[in-house]
Amino acid sequence: MIGFMSHPAWADFIQITDPGQVMPGVRQALIDCWIEVADADGAVGFAFPPVDARQVGPVADRLIADLDPDYCSSIPASLDKRYPPDSRRT
């Protein structure tokens, strides 16, 4: 659910510049995020909420297919409430 976070979290950002870098979990997280934002009347490009994976999946797939280091990248973020980025255990 979209809302305010009640606990501090640290964001990790990665730059994805090639379709081969997109793991299945990242693709699904993008789809889930866009569905949640669209259904909350957010501006993610879907004019008529509610939307579902059948509508959002092909759009995510086009974005992923167009990734290129010279002209198109994606910078997803993930939140981790446990550790600041410089203190993560490896």
Residue, then its C-alpha position, 0 to 999 in steps of 0.5 A: m500500500i502506498g503511504f507514509m513510512s513509519h520507520p526509517a528506511w535506506a534506499d539503494f539505487i541501481q542503474i539498469t542500461d541493458p534488458g539483460q540486467v533486468m531480473p524477473g523480480v525487478r520486472q514484477a516489482l515495476i509492474d506491481c508498483w505501476i499498478e499500485v500507483a495507477d490505482a491510487d490515481g497516480a500519474v504513471g501513464f494509465a488513464f483509466p484505473p483500475v489497471d492490472a498486469r495484463q495492461v501494465g506488463p506489456v508497457a513494462d516489457r517495452l520499457i525494458a526492451d528499449l534499455d540502452p546504455d547510450y539513450c535509455s536507462s532505468i534507476p529502480a530503488s529498493l528500500d531496506k529498513r534494517y541497515p544504512p547502505d554503508s553498513r550492510r552485511t555481505 
